[in-house]
Amino acid sequence: MRQVGIRALKQNASEVIAEVTNGETIVITDRGRPVAQISPLPNSPLATHIASGMIVRAKNSKKKLPKPISRKPNTPSLSELLIEMRNKERY
């Protein structure tokens, strides 16, 4: 873990961030006293699964989805049907 003073951080911010991007944790000091720490963010579960091959990204994300199917007139909505089914199960 490398230590960097505030002045050095101001002068070399892009280099310090590049080190953090490469996995290095940097301690920021003010007059030799540690005051902050910069460390890389952990990978999100999504990024981890993509890297391991468990999830494969869509090949064509610009493809349009089909239009939703419209409900027939005088028929209950799915929410209404679900509420009715739940009420029947309870009593």
For each residue, the residues with C-beta under 8 A, 3 or more apart:
1: 24 25 26 27
2: 19 24 26 27
3: 26 27 28 29 34
4: 8 9 12 16 26 27 28 29
5: 8 9 28 29 30 31 32
6: 9 10 28 29 30 35
7: 10 11
8: 4 5 11 12
9: 4 5 6 12 13 16 28
10: 6 7 13
11: 7 8
12: 4 8 9 15 16
13: 9 10 16 17
14: 17 18
15: 12 18 19
16: 4 9 12 13 19 20 26 38
17: 13 14 20 21 38
18: 14 15 21 22
19: 2 15 16 22 24 26
20: 16 17 23 24 25 26 38 39 40
21: 17 18 40
22: 18 19
23: 20 40
24: 1 2 19 20 40
25: 1 20 37 38 39 40
26: 1 2 3 4 16 19 20 37 38 39
27: 1 2 3 4 34 36 37
28: 3 4 5 6 9 34 35 36 37 38
29: 3 4 5 6 32 33 34 35
30: 5 6 33 35
31: 5
32: 5 29
33: 29 30
34: 3 27 28 29 37
35: 6 28 29 30
36: 27 28
37: 25 26 27 28 34
38: 16 17 20 25 26 28
39: 20 25 26
40: 20 21 23 24 25
41:
42:
43: 47 48 51
44: 47 48
45: 48 49
46: 49 50 55
47: 43 44 50 51
48: 43 44 45 51 52
49: 45 46 52 54 55
50: 46 47 53 54 55 56 57
51: 43 47 48
52: 48 49
53: 50 56
54: 49 50
55: 46 49 50
56: 50 53
57: 50 61
58: 61
59:
60: 63
61: 57 58
62:
63: 60
64:
65:
66:
67:
68:
69:
70:
71: 75 77
72: 75
73:
74:
75: 71 72
76: 80 81 84
77: 71 80 81
78: 81 82
79: 82 83
80: 76 77 83 84
81: 76 77 78 84 85
82: 78 79 85 86
83: 79 80 86 87
84: 76 80 81 87 88
85: 81 82 88 89
86: 82 83 89 90
87: 83 84 90 91
88: 84 85 91
89: 85 86
90: 86 87
91: 87 88
